[in-house]
Amino acid sequence: MKILITVLLALSTPFLSSCGKQWQEKAPAAVSAKAIAAAEAAETWETVLDGNSFASYTAFEAAWNYLYPWGSDHNGTARMYGSSTDHNHIYLNNGVLTIKAAKITWDEGTSSSSPYLAIHYHSGAINTKEHVLVNDQFPNWEVKCDFQVPTVTGSWPAFWLTGVNSWPPESDIMEFKGSAVNWQNTFRTSSDVSSTLTTVSSPGSWHTYRAWITKVSDTNVDIHYYIDGVWKGVHNANFVGKPLYVIINMQMEGSSGTPGPTADTYLYAKNIYIGRTRTY
């Protein structure tokens, strides 16, 4: 995740900020179950990926890649490890994906990604082989998953979408940064960002984090964010025609604070679902 510059709180009248100018805008109504059902009925609904991808390593490796799309490092102090022969930090059990972050005691240099922090942990990340792409053919997408997340200082779990060809775009469906507050962010540029913040009760228990992404113009989408089926906010962004990776990872420290934990830290995921409507 990137450091946020503009924040949109999920209130009844959220504030939008862009390029240093701030104004108040009435919150759009949440997408109702009836509206979603109508969209599904009007077009062909298809499942792209589901919880079966966590049922076995064969199914998992057919749908997911190990590590980040760009490699092992990102913007925290954890270096990602995982492969078809290395399940120390990414492993499956009874349909549940576990990502384990473990503190290291030796010098492993610094991250190859900005801000180039010293590596303090080994952890895991995965990304989908098929991309989310909103266009005329696939105008509506649903992306959701159930998580048990850590909130100890220095833990930075995330479930997010990011651009295949450039950054941004980015959409963060679940992101905790060392507290019980979930950040649902949409990056249009590095400085044009909307964020919906929600304090989650018992984030270490199972909760469902969801985005409904719908094409609203030739260039723009509305992204509706939910937690446990409750609508939290909508962000508008120019993501049409821009392919997106879906990533699950456990980064450490960085924006989630220091020092991080010395004990092993775990992120659990199940019931992943990605679906879309097809118009032709």
Order of alpha helices (4+ residues) and beta strands (2+ residues): beta-beta-alpha-beta-alpha-beta-beta-beta-beta-beta-beta-beta-beta-beta-beta-beta-beta-beta-beta-beta-beta
